[in-house]
């Protein structure tokens, strides 16, 4: 049962979030050193957007991005970091914060990744199998740890989205309520890369259940999706990640940044 002090704590944090700007965050997914986008997380259904991720990162920064979201897809599936050369090249180009997820399984990997110039790391599968590691990482690297929660039908999926667990997204997020997690990146796998719009009701439900800021991922396809997400900033949604939509120009990224 949630006690009154817990409720007051969540509401106090939400009140603080009201003063924060909503972020639209461009995504770069790395596969074999290339910049790609997948559909519903399927590695065999990738669209290639170029072999120079660093140049792509610099492009989004030049259009006004305030943060960059990078996923090491090969790392996520292998369970250990890959695409290190591309990641180093991206960091060398960036003056804005970069957050990275994919294949990070222990404190040594996390530290090595942060030493590349990454500002925040995203822990996904390991947050399910070893939640204590998330707490240790938050203590060791305060403000630099995010948790990625990828869900199908509200249930958490792990290991590159291949395995769906019996753990709900909300229950997993609540485990880290007092750990010091910087943000939750919530992805509805059914929407990811499909250009069908984000799952706002489920994301709002998650955001309202916790005090940790939530970033929407999956399905952001047009400017109306961005403004619909931004309308829930007082519920705890602090940003949205967009990928295929800005590559295929159904969202004019520069115009979106100017509007936000």
Backbone bond lengths (Angstrom), bond angles and torsions (degrees), N, CA, C in turn:
res aa  C-N    CA-C-N  psi(-1)  N-CA   C-N-CA  omega(-1)  CA-C   N-CA-C  phi
1 X - - - 1.474 - - 1.518 109.09 -
2 X 1.336 117.18 137.70 1.460 121.83 178.99 1.509 109.47 -81.58
3 X 1.351 118.16 125.73 1.453 119.54 -179.90 1.514 110.95 -87.57
4 X 1.361 115.83 169.63 1.461 120.08 -173.96 1.513 111.88 -64.83
5 X 1.341 117.77 -34.44 1.460 119.65 179.83 1.515 111.48 -66.23
6 X 1.349 116.86 -35.97 1.465 120.47 177.07 1.518 110.54 -64.24
7 X 1.334 116.27 -43.07 1.461 120.96 179.08 1.522 110.06 -62.41
8 X 1.357 116.01 -44.54 1.459 119.38 179.80 1.522 111.41 -62.61
9 X 1.343 116.88 -36.44 1.458 121.03 179.20 1.517 111.16 -65.22
10 X 1.341 116.66 -44.89 1.462 120.58 177.67 1.519 110.61 -60.60
11 X 1.339 116.47 -46.14 1.465 119.88 -177.86 1.519 111.35 -65.33
12 X 1.336 117.40 -36.96 1.465 120.51 178.69 1.522 110.77 -64.38
13 X 1.336 116.20 -42.53 1.454 119.65 178.68 1.522 111.45 -66.74
14 X 1.342 117.12 -37.71 1.458 119.95 177.85 1.526 110.17 -64.45
15 X 1.336 116.88 -37.06 1.455 120.61 178.22 1.523 110.74 -61.79
16 X 1.345 116.15 -39.97 1.465 120.47 177.49 1.514 110.46 -64.37
17 X 1.350 116.87 -40.07 1.460 121.15 -177.77 1.527 111.65 -64.36
18 X 1.319 118.26 -23.88 1.461 120.90 -178.29 1.525 111.85 -60.67
19 X 1.336 116.94 -25.12 1.451 120.33 -178.81 1.523 111.85 -87.62
20 X 1.329 117.93 -5.78 1.449 121.10 -177.72 1.518 110.64 -88.29
21 X 1.339 115.19 146.34 1.456 119.83 177.15 1.530 109.97 -76.37
22 X 1.309 115.56 149.08 1.457 121.76 175.30 1.523 108.26 -81.91
23 X 1.329 116.76 133.91 1.464 121.38 -177.62 1.529 111.12 -105.62
24 X 1.327 116.43 133.09 1.458 121.97 167.26 1.521 106.11 -101.53
25 X 1.330 116.40 117.69 1.461 121.57 -167.70 1.532 110.59 -114.01
26 X 1.330 118.17 116.81 1.470 120.25 177.21 1.522 111.16 -72.01
27 X 1.322 115.68 145.63 1.462 121.47 -177.08 1.521 111.26 -112.25
28 X 1.321 114.48 141.24 1.461 121.74 170.71 1.524 106.96 -125.77
29 X 1.323 116.26 116.88 1.458 121.94 176.82 1.525 108.26 -102.64
30 X 1.324 116.19 129.55 1.458 121.80 -174.26 1.520 111.50 -104.60
31 X 1.322 115.23 128.25 1.459 121.67 175.14 1.522 107.35 -141.65
32 X 1.319 115.87 116.40 1.462 119.48 -179.73 1.513 113.42 57.87
33 X 1.341 116.35 33.41 1.452 120.37 179.61 1.511 114.77 80.27
34 X 1.327 117.31 -1.61 1.461 122.03 179.49 1.527 110.56 -101.44
35 X 1.313 115.17 159.26 1.452 122.90 174.53 1.526 107.57 -93.14
36 X 1.346 116.70 116.38 1.462 120.61 -174.43 1.521 110.23 -132.52
37 X 1.329 115.80 170.42 1.463 122.30 167.17 1.512 107.72 -133.67
38 X 1.323 115.73 136.97 1.457 121.44 177.74 1.523 110.36 -100.11
39 X 1.315 115.65 163.36 1.461 121.51 169.93 1.520 108.08 -108.11
40 X 1.344 115.80 120.47 1.457 123.35 179.34 1.531 112.24 53.01
41 X 1.342 115.65 32.42 1.449 120.66 174.95 1.517 115.35 74.57
42 X 1.340 118.76 12.59 1.463 121.01 -178.17 1.524 110.19 -85.57
43 X 1.323 116.58 117.37 1.461 120.54 -178.72 1.521 112.16 -64.99
44 X 1.335 117.64 -24.14 1.468 120.06 179.42 1.521 112.01 -88.11
45 X 1.334 117.31 7.91 1.467 121.43 178.26 1.530 108.99 -130.14
46 X 1.333 114.30 62.60 1.463 121.15 -175.87 1.521 110.69 -108.01
47 X 1.331 115.40 139.83 1.461 121.95 171.52 1.518 107.52 -105.03
48 X 1.330 116.23 126.90 1.460 121.92 -176.14 1.530 109.52 -90.66
49 X 1.344 115.84 125.26 1.459 120.63 179.23 1.526 112.71 -112.21
50 X 1.328 116.81 18.61 1.452 118.40 173.15 1.511 113.86 131.25
51 X 1.328 115.14 159.07 1.461 121.58 -176.08 1.524 112.76 -103.97
52 X 1.337 117.24 17.36 1.462 120.76 179.65 1.534 109.28 -131.71
53 X 1.337 116.59 76.22 1.468 119.72 -178.80 1.523 113.50 -57.71
54 X 1.330 117.89 -33.87 1.462 120.37 -179.85 1.520 111.14 -63.95
55 X 1.324 116.52 -40.56 1.467 120.13 177.44 1.523 110.48 -65.95
56 X 1.333 116.50 -37.85 1.462 120.01 177.34 1.526 110.40 -64.81
57 X 1.316 116.46 -41.99 1.463 120.52 178.09 1.526 110.54 -60.55
58 X 1.320 116.10 -44.24 1.466 120.58 179.56 1.528 110.65 -63.47
59 X 1.329 116.44 -33.95 1.467 121.00 178.59 1.524 110.78 -63.09
60 X 1.334 117.10 -48.74 1.468 119.44 -178.93 1.525 110.85 -66.09
61 X 1.321 116.59 -35.90 1.459 119.19 176.99 1.527 110.77 -63.97
62 X 1.321 116.43 -39.96 1.467 120.06 -178.91 1.524 112.08 -65.85
63 X 1.347 116.60 -23.79 1.467 120.86 179.90 1.525 112.48 -90.01
64 X 1.331 116.37 4.27 1.460 118.97 173.12 1.502 116.70 110.21
65 X 1.337 118.00 6.31 1.473 119.73 179.08 1.525 110.37 -58.46
66 X 1.322 115.76 139.50 1.464 121.93 178.51 1.530 112.05 -101.69
67 X 1.326 116.36 -10.79 1.462 122.64 -179.62 1.524 107.10 -159.62
68 X 1.335 116.10 149.91 1.463 121.30 178.68 1.523 109.05 -121.69
69 X 1.323 115.95 137.15 1.467 122.85 179.08 1.526 108.31 -109.00
70 X 1.329 116.53 121.43 1.461 121.40 -178.38 1.526 109.06 -122.57
71 X 1.324 115.90 136.14 1.465 121.28 176.25 1.525 108.62 -122.89
72 X 1.311 115.87 126.29 1.462 123.01 173.95 1.527 107.14 -87.49
73 X 1.315 116.24 91.52 1.464 120.17 -175.26 1.521 111.70 -64.19
74 X 1.321 117.05 -42.58 1.463 119.97 178.88 1.528 109.90 -61.40
75 X 1.322 115.83 -39.48 1.459 120.38 178.15 1.517 112.21 -64.19
76 X 1.334 116.24 -40.84 1.464 120.71 -179.61 1.519 111.27 -61.12
77 X 1.321 116.78 -39.65 1.459 120.04 -177.54 1.532 111.66 -81.20
78 X 1.348 116.89 -31.24 1.464 120.56 -178.36 1.521 112.58 -85.12
79 X 1.354 116.85 -20.93 1.455 120.32 -177.69 1.505 113.51 79.71
80 X 1.322 117.03 18.00 1.458 122.08 175.03 1.526 107.89 -156.29
81 X 1.333 117.76 151.51 1.469 120.46 -174.92 1.528 112.41 -58.17
82 X 1.319 114.60 143.59 1.463 123.04 173.48 1.532 106.36 -138.36
83 X 1.325 116.94 -176.85 1.477 121.48 176.54 1.531 112.79 56.52
84 X 1.338 116.15 32.06 1.458 119.50 -176.78 1.529 112.34 -62.41
85 X 1.318 117.35 -37.89 1.465 119.93 -179.06 1.523 110.63 -62.51
86 X 1.328 116.20 -43.81 1.469 120.09 179.31 1.519 110.92 -65.06
87 X 1.324 116.81 -38.61 1.468 120.74 -179.39 1.524 110.55 -66.08
88 X 1.331 116.41 -43.91 1.474 119.67 177.02 1.527 110.80 -59.88
89 X 1.325 116.33 -42.59 1.464 120.52 -178.90 1.524 111.26 -64.26
90 X 1.334 116.56 -39.22 1.465 120.77 177.55 1.533 109.88 -62.72
91 X 1.317 116.12 -49.38 1.475 120.16 -178.12 1.524 111.27 -60.51
92 X 1.321 116.89 -34.33 1.468 120.59 -179.84 1.521 111.68 -66.22
93 X 1.327 116.97 -24.87 1.465 122.24 -177.82 1.526 112.95 -88.99
94 X 1.326 117.14 -21.32 1.453 120.81 -166.41 1.528 113.44 -93.27
95 X 1.322 114.63 137.28 1.468 121.40 166.75 1.525 110.21 -108.45
96 X 1.333 117.17 -5.31 1.461 123.00 176.31 1.524 109.06 -100.02
97 X 1.339 118.16 160.34 1.474 120.17 179.18 1.526 111.93 -64.71
98 X 1.316 115.03 143.72 1.462 122.52 176.37 1.524 108.42 -119.98
99 X 1.327 116.44 131.81 1.468 120.98 174.00 1.516 108.28 -113.25
100 X 1.333 115.75 141.77 1.464 120.47 -172.49 1.520 110.89 -135.93
101 X 1.320 116.23 137.14 1.449 122.22 173.17 1.517 110.62 -133.37
102 X 1.339 114.69 161.27 1.457 120.12 175.90 1.513 113.11 124.58
103 X 1.331 117.43 102.30 1.452 121.89 171.12 1.506 116.83 83.74
104 X 1.325 117.89 9.26 1.466 120.50 -178.68 1.527 109.05 -85.37
105 X 1.341 115.88 120.12 1.456 119.57 -169.94 1.532 114.27 -125.16
106 X 1.345 118.48 -9.86 1.459 119.18 179.51 1.527 109.88 -153.78
107 X 1.337 115.51 172.00 1.465 120.73 -175.66 1.527 111.81 -63.38
108 X 1.324 117.17 -34.74 1.463 120.42 179.56 1.522 110.90 -63.56
109 X 1.336 116.83 -44.12 1.466 120.87 177.22 1.522 110.80 -62.75
110 X 1.337 116.17 -41.73 1.463 120.89 -179.41 1.521 110.53 -62.08
111 X 1.323 115.78 -47.25 1.467 119.79 -179.19 1.522 111.11 -62.73
112 X 1.325 116.99 -42.91 1.461 120.62 179.55 1.519 111.22 -62.22
113 X 1.329 116.39 -38.01 1.462 120.78 179.25 1.522 111.17 -67.95
114 X 1.320 117.76 -44.73 1.461 120.84 177.53 1.527 110.90 -61.80
115 X 1.325 117.03 -33.20 1.458 120.93 179.62 1.522 112.99 -69.59
116 X 1.331 116.61 -16.04 1.466 119.97 175.14 1.525 112.08 -72.92
117 X 1.337 115.97 -15.50 1.458 120.36 -176.63 1.517 112.92 114.36
118 X 1.342 116.56 1.76 1.465 121.76 175.34 1.529 108.62 -68.82
119 X 1.348 116.07 137.34 1.463 119.65 -178.06 1.529 112.14 -88.11
120 X 1.356 116.25 -37.65 1.462 120.39 178.87 1.520 109.20 -137.33
121 X 1.337 116.27 139.31 1.452 120.59 174.49 1.521 109.04 -106.13
122 X 1.321 115.01 153.30 1.465 121.85 -178.12 1.519 108.23 -115.72
123 X 1.318 116.26 122.31 1.459 121.99 178.61 1.520 108.48 -103.62
124 X 1.329 115.82 124.97 1.456 120.56 -176.16 1.507 112.98 -113.41
125 X 1.333 116.74 -88.29 1.467 121.16 -176.55 1.521 112.24 -56.58
126 X 1.331 116.70 -38.83 1.455 120.13 -177.23 1.524 111.80 -66.34
127 X 1.337 116.81 -24.15 1.466 119.96 178.23 1.520 111.31 -66.53
128 X 1.327 117.05 -25.33 1.464 121.62 177.18 1.523 110.48 -82.98
129 X 1.331 116.59 -48.84 1.467 120.29 -174.27 1.521 113.23 -79.58
130 X 1.336 116.94 -25.68 1.462 119.89 -176.88 1.529 110.63 -145.69
131 X 1.334 116.99 69.35 1.468 119.40 -178.05 1.524 113.15 -60.24
132 X 1.327 117.53 -25.17 1.466 120.00 178.31 1.520 111.08 -62.32
133 X 1.337 117.11 -31.55 1.464 120.34 178.81 1.527 110.97 -64.00
134 X 1.334 116.49 -37.07 1.463 120.21 177.99 1.522 109.76 -60.33
135 X 1.325 116.41 -45.44 1.459 120.44 179.51 1.528 111.21 -63.66
136 X 1.330 116.95 -41.14 1.466 120.71 177.84 1.526 110.49 -63.05
137 X 1.329 116.00 -42.39 1.458 120.47 -178.73 1.527 111.24 -66.16
138 X 1.335 116.33 -39.18 1.464 120.02 178.64 1.530 110.97 -63.67
139 X 1.323 116.30 -35.52 1.466 120.52 177.42 1.526 111.08 -70.98
140 X 1.336 115.64 -42.17 1.468 120.05 -177.53 1.528 112.37 -73.39
141 X 1.330 116.54 -33.71 1.465 121.18 -174.97 1.532 109.23 -131.97
142 X 1.329 117.83 70.74 1.472 120.52 -174.34 1.523 112.81 -59.76
143 X 1.346 114.38 135.70 1.460 120.86 178.24 1.512 114.50 77.67
144 X 1.335 117.56 2.39 1.469 120.11 -174.17 1.529 113.39 -117.66
145 X 1.323 116.84 8.54 1.456 120.46 -177.54 1.522 110.77 -116.54
146 X 1.318 115.76 123.53 1.471 122.45 172.04 1.524 108.07 -113.12
147 X 1.314 115.67 157.85 1.464 121.13 174.01 1.521 108.45 -114.38
148 X 1.317 114.95 127.31 1.460 120.59 175.87 1.511 109.84 -95.24
149 X 1.320 116.21 120.03 1.464 121.08 177.78 1.525 107.87 -113.79
150 X 1.326 114.98 111.88 1.459 122.28 -180.00 1.522 107.94 -108.21
151 X 1.319 116.84 127.67 1.462 118.92 -170.53 1.523 112.76 -133.32
152 X 1.315 113.90 146.93 1.465 122.72 169.39 1.516 107.16 -119.04
153 X 1.332 115.90 118.37 1.455 119.29 -178.18 1.509 112.88 59.96
154 X 1.323 116.52 31.66 1.451 121.15 178.78 1.512 115.26 83.76
155 X 1.343 117.24 -2.57 1.464 121.60 -179.31 1.526 109.54 -106.57
156 X 1.313 115.49 140.21 1.466 121.93 -173.30 1.524 111.17 -69.44
157 X 1.343 115.73 135.02 1.467 122.58 175.01 1.527 108.90 -113.66
158 X 1.320 116.58 144.91 1.467 121.50 -175.36 1.521 110.62 -132.74
159 X 1.351 114.71 176.10 1.468 123.19 176.47 1.520 111.80 55.41
160 X 1.344 114.69 59.05 1.455 119.03 -179.76 1.511 112.72 68.14
161 X 1.359 115.35 24.98 1.468 123.03 177.10 1.521 112.99 73.58
162 X 1.332 116.73 11.51 1.459 119.63 -179.57 1.527 112.21 -74.92
163 X 1.332 117.24 -32.57 1.467 121.45 -173.03 1.529 110.55 -116.77
164 X 1.331 116.41 124.40 1.464 121.67 176.26 1.527 108.26 -96.91
165 X 1.334 116.15 126.64 1.458 121.79 -177.09 1.530 110.65 -90.60
166 X 1.326 115.57 -179.46 1.468 120.71 174.70 1.526 110.55 -101.19
167 X 1.335 116.79 20.03 1.456 122.56 179.14 1.530 109.40 -101.39
168 X 1.326 116.87 129.13 1.466 119.23 179.14 1.522 110.13 -78.73
169 X 1.323 116.08 154.56 1.464 121.37 179.57 1.528 111.12 -59.18
170 X 1.329 116.47 -42.76 1.470 120.27 -178.72 1.522 110.52 -65.19
171 X 1.323 117.96 -44.13 1.465 120.62 -179.52 1.521 111.42 -62.46
172 X 1.329 116.67 -39.34 1.460 119.60 178.50 1.520 110.54 -65.42
173 X 1.326 116.92 -45.81 1.463 120.45 -179.23 1.519 111.84 -60.43
174 X 1.319 116.57 -39.42 1.467 120.77 -178.39 1.530 112.44 -63.78
175 X 1.325 117.38 -24.70 1.459 120.26 177.83 1.530 112.03 -62.78
176 X 1.344 115.83 -24.78 1.467 120.14 -173.71 1.520 112.59 -108.99
177 X 1.340 115.79 15.33 1.460 120.38 -174.89 1.527 112.76 -56.70
178 X 1.310 117.67 -35.52 1.469 121.04 -176.93 1.523 112.94 -114.23
179 X 1.337 116.43 19.31 1.472 120.09 -174.75 1.527 113.11 -87.69
180 X 1.340 116.80 -19.48 1.457 119.14 -176.06 1.517 113.38 96.18
181 X 1.332 117.28 22.21 1.469 121.90 178.19 1.526 109.85 -67.21
182 X 1.332 117.08 132.95 1.465 121.76 -176.26 1.523 112.06 -72.09
183 X 1.335 116.85 -36.63 1.470 121.08 -179.17 1.517 109.34 -166.13
184 X 1.326 115.01 155.52 1.463 122.86 169.94 1.523 107.39 -104.88
185 X 1.329 116.87 126.49 1.468 120.33 172.16 1.521 106.24 -99.89
186 X 1.340 115.53 112.78 1.462 120.48 -174.77 1.527 109.67 -106.33
187 X 1.332 115.16 119.47 1.463 121.52 -179.10 1.516 110.58 -115.50
188 X 1.317 115.69 124.90 1.463 120.72 170.15 1.527 106.37 -88.90
189 X 1.326 116.49 107.76 1.463 121.37 -172.14 1.524 112.32 -60.70
190 X 1.322 117.23 -35.56 1.465 120.11 -179.05 1.522 111.51 -63.03
191 X 1.335 116.81 -25.91 1.468 120.93 -178.17 1.531 112.50 -93.44
192 X 1.341 117.21 -19.71 1.455 120.55 -169.54 1.528 112.42 -63.79
193 X 1.332 115.48 123.50 1.453 121.48 178.62 1.507 114.89 73.79
194 X 1.324 118.18 4.63 1.459 121.39 -173.97 1.524 113.22 -98.55
195 X 1.341 117.90 -8.89 1.466 122.66 177.05 1.534 111.69 61.24
196 X 1.321 116.94 34.51 1.469 120.74 -176.79 1.520 113.00 -109.00
197 X 1.328 117.26 5.94 1.454 121.12 -177.95 1.509 111.12 93.75
198 X 1.332 117.50 148.11 1.465 121.10 -179.80 1.524 111.67 -74.56
199 X 1.316 115.15 160.75 1.469 120.81 175.91 1.523 107.69 -87.13
200 X 1.325 115.78 83.55 1.463 120.32 -175.14 1.525 112.03 -68.60
201 X 1.336 120.67 -43.87 1.467 118.81 -179.75 1.527 113.70 -56.07
202 X 1.345 117.65 -46.12 1.466 119.88 -179.99 1.526 111.28 -66.45
203 X 1.341 116.33 -37.53 1.460 119.43 -179.40 1.518 110.81 -68.08
204 X 1.327 116.86 -41.48 1.471 120.57 177.31 1.526 110.27 -63.88
205 X 1.328 116.14 -40.69 1.469 119.93 177.84 1.519 110.89 -58.01
206 X 1.325 116.32 -43.24 1.464 120.75 177.69 1.522 110.89 -65.29
207 X 1.326 116.50 -48.13 1.467 121.06 -176.54 1.522 112.03 -61.25
208 X 1.328 116.38 -37.33 1.462 120.00 -179.16 1.528 112.46 -72.61
209 X 1.331 116.76 -20.25 1.467 120.77 -177.20 1.525 112.82 -84.24
210 X 1.339 117.22 -14.44 1.463 120.72 -174.75 1.520 109.91 -133.52
211 X 1.324 115.60 166.76 1.469 119.98 176.18 1.526 112.07 -97.61
212 X 1.340 117.42 -9.69 1.467 121.77 179.85 1.531 108.68 -72.49
213 X 1.334 118.64 133.41 1.473 119.97 176.38 1.526 111.09 -59.20
214 X 1.331 116.16 144.60 1.468 122.08 -177.44 1.524 109.79 -118.60
215 X 1.332 115.14 134.81 1.462 122.31 175.86 1.523 107.64 -109.31
216 X 1.329 116.30 129.39 1.462 122.88 -179.80 1.524 109.64 -79.42
217 X 1.321 116.83 137.12 1.459 121.06 175.32 1.521 109.20 -142.04
218 X 1.334 115.22 140.14 1.453 119.68 176.90 1.511 113.29 103.36
219 X 1.338 116.52 110.87 1.455 121.65 171.53 1.509 116.77 93.60
220 X 1.335 119.18 -4.59 1.474 120.45 -179.49 1.524 108.41 -65.21
221 X 1.341 116.45 110.49 1.458 120.68 -167.52 1.524 114.49 -119.94
222 X 1.332 117.53 -21.92 1.455 120.04 -177.09 1.529 109.01 -151.55
223 X 1.329 114.86 170.09 1.449 118.61 -174.62 1.522 111.85 -62.30
224 X 1.309 117.96 -31.97 1.461 120.32 177.71 1.532 111.31 -60.35
225 X 1.351 117.00 -34.11 1.456 120.52 177.26 1.526 110.73 -65.72
226 X 1.330 115.48 -39.13 1.466 120.22 -179.80 1.527 110.48 -64.75
227 X 1.328 115.99 -47.89 1.467 119.19 -178.83 1.526 111.22 -67.76
228 X 1.341 117.25 -32.03 1.468 120.14 177.19 1.524 110.77 -65.89
229 X 1.335 116.98 -38.60 1.471 120.22 176.36 1.526 110.55 -68.75
230 X 1.322 116.46 -44.48 1.463 121.15 -177.89 1.522 111.99 -63.15
231 X 1.321 116.44 -25.49 1.469 120.30 179.09 1.524 111.85 -65.50
232 X 1.336 117.13 -15.16 1.460 121.00 -177.63 1.529 112.06 -106.73
233 X 1.316 117.16 23.55 1.466 119.03 179.71 1.523 110.77 -60.93
234 X 1.323 118.23 -33.65 1.465 120.85 179.14 1.525 112.82 -72.40
235 X 1.335 116.58 -15.08 1.461 120.58 174.64 1.522 111.46 -86.32
236 X 1.343 117.11 -8.13 1.457 120.22 178.65 1.513 114.39 112.71
237 X 1.342 117.98 4.23 1.463 120.41 176.26 1.531 108.14 -86.42
238 X 1.336 115.91 115.63 1.460 120.04 -172.50 1.519 113.52 -104.49
239 X 1.336 117.41 -5.61 1.456 118.22 -179.37 1.512 111.77 -177.12
240 X 1.327 114.45 172.93 1.463 121.45 177.04 1.525 108.37 -140.39
241 X 1.319 115.16 139.43 1.457 121.75 177.23 1.517 108.30 -97.34
242 X 1.314 115.71 136.01 1.467 120.00 178.74 1.518 109.63 -130.37
243 X 1.323 115.76 139.33 1.457 120.62 -178.61 1.512 112.24 -128.30
244 X 1.326 115.68 -86.56 1.471 120.11 -175.05 1.528 111.95 -53.91
245 X 1.329 117.41 -37.04 1.472 120.60 -176.05 1.522 112.34 -61.30
246 X 1.338 117.82 -38.75 1.471 118.41 -179.50 1.522 111.60 -81.50
247 X 1.333 116.86 -26.44 1.462 119.16 176.42 1.532 110.98 -72.34
248 X 1.323 115.68 -35.63 1.473 119.75 -178.94 1.523 112.14 -98.33
249 X 1.343 115.72 5.00 1.468 124.77 169.45 1.535 114.33 65.99
250 X 1.338 116.87 25.79 1.466 117.09 169.35 1.530 109.49 -76.62
251 X 1.325 116.79 -17.76 1.461 123.11 167.03 1.520 107.55 -118.60
252 X 1.325 116.50 124.76 1.464 121.81 172.43 1.521 106.30 -80.71
253 X 1.331 116.59 103.55 1.459 119.78 -171.11 1.530 112.42 -61.58
254 X 1.324 117.67 -43.65 1.453 120.68 -179.21 1.518 110.84 -62.05
255 X 1.347 117.00 -42.24 1.453 121.24 179.35 1.539 110.51 -66.07
256 X 1.336 115.66 -39.02 1.463 119.61 178.71 1.524 111.21 -63.48
257 X 1.328 116.09 -42.47 1.458 119.96 179.56 1.531 110.51 -64.58
258 X 1.310 116.44 -39.09 1.462 120.04 179.46 1.523 110.53 -64.77
259 X 1.334 116.78 -39.46 1.460 120.98 179.59 1.520 110.82 -67.53
260 X 1.327 116.64 -43.03 1.464 119.97 -178.74 1.515 111.59 -67.60
